[in-house]
């Protein structure tokens, strides 16, 4: 099949590349000329395992190309996938400006029957608006569908090629048939539903996963008080198939470009309908507070952090990505600087992105995990990079001035620390 994918962000680029891997002819479109130039030179604007290799092989096979020419891409494709960003506005609502602009340009370019798919995460009713905009600019016939994306950063290629399910929201049998054929090589778990339910499935899924995380984080906080171990509790809970074991990892809370944005957007969507989504508001509040456990534990350990050197391992919101959007590290480091601590930070790949966004210049960005830990009064682990897990505790002990370890992601087992001199604080374990 011939596809045009509008937007080469995470979702657009990974989806486009994976569809080409399935043998489709894919043109990826972006209005940022510099990004297209980069991609045409075989470079990848994001860090995502396996993506660069797939781009190289599929462009070499002539199935994948990159352009800024939206009209030409639309004209030569049967399926148009919109995957532009929907960032948060200051009030938490999703900003639909990029979607609307894409719809207008698609409308002007459509010359023959097309199926237009919205893959971006959009509030309920947006697909219909997109269809209206296209209709206002075109006389050609088209059908539209909502096909939300469920990939995770860091495992985006694997998730896209092995999805748990594909949701197709459309009122058109023709579109449903074409899109089923497109996705059939990926999975048999394909559900056809109405457009609005499809749009809602995406928000509800992310909100539910965020709820699971905040729930286990609150259980962790209670575990610390009653002397239980949240890792054991999560394991025991997860064995119940109705609960499931994933997304029950306690820590310093969720970050990233999706959960913070989509939970806020769903609260706004509900609010516009005069519905107060109390549960989700609490999920957001719990998540915001959870990161400050690191500060509370440091205070407990050091008394006062003023004048102390704190090593920070991990700035990305999760491992295997250089994405720092809404990473807990921002507020943790900010709070430590406010209290007069000196910060030495290291991340395997996200330091540059962090430094670009972080407003304060006092942070010392280090070239290695050792450099960040060297002579520090305490070390805080904020992202569970494998590189950190692989470092022997004896090395960390040698590097630190005092063996104080705050493990914000529970990368160690309690017993690993038993015969060591470490003062070890993790999340949700008895102290
Ligand atoms: C999330 C969803 O998992 C995807 O299904 C969805 O497609 C994506 O948002 C999106 O809407 O585009 P992502 O944000 O890339 O994916 O990463 P996750 O693996 O979900 O992690 C999000 C955050 O939750 C991270 O900060 C992670 O550390 C945290 N987390 C995750 C926990 O604290 N505990 C867990 O058990 C799981």
Boltz pocket constraint, residues with backbone or C-beta under 6 A from the ligand:
constraints:
  - pocket:
      binder: B
      contacts: [[A, 121], [A, 149], [A, 150], [A, 151], [A, 152], [A, 153], [A, 154], [A, 206], [A, 209], [A, 213], [A, 246], [A, 247], [A, 248], [A, 249], [A, 250], [A, 251], [A, 252], [A, 253], [A, 254], [A, 255], [A, 256], [A, 257], [A, 258], [A, 259], [A, 262], [A, 317], [A, 318]]
      max_distance: 6.0
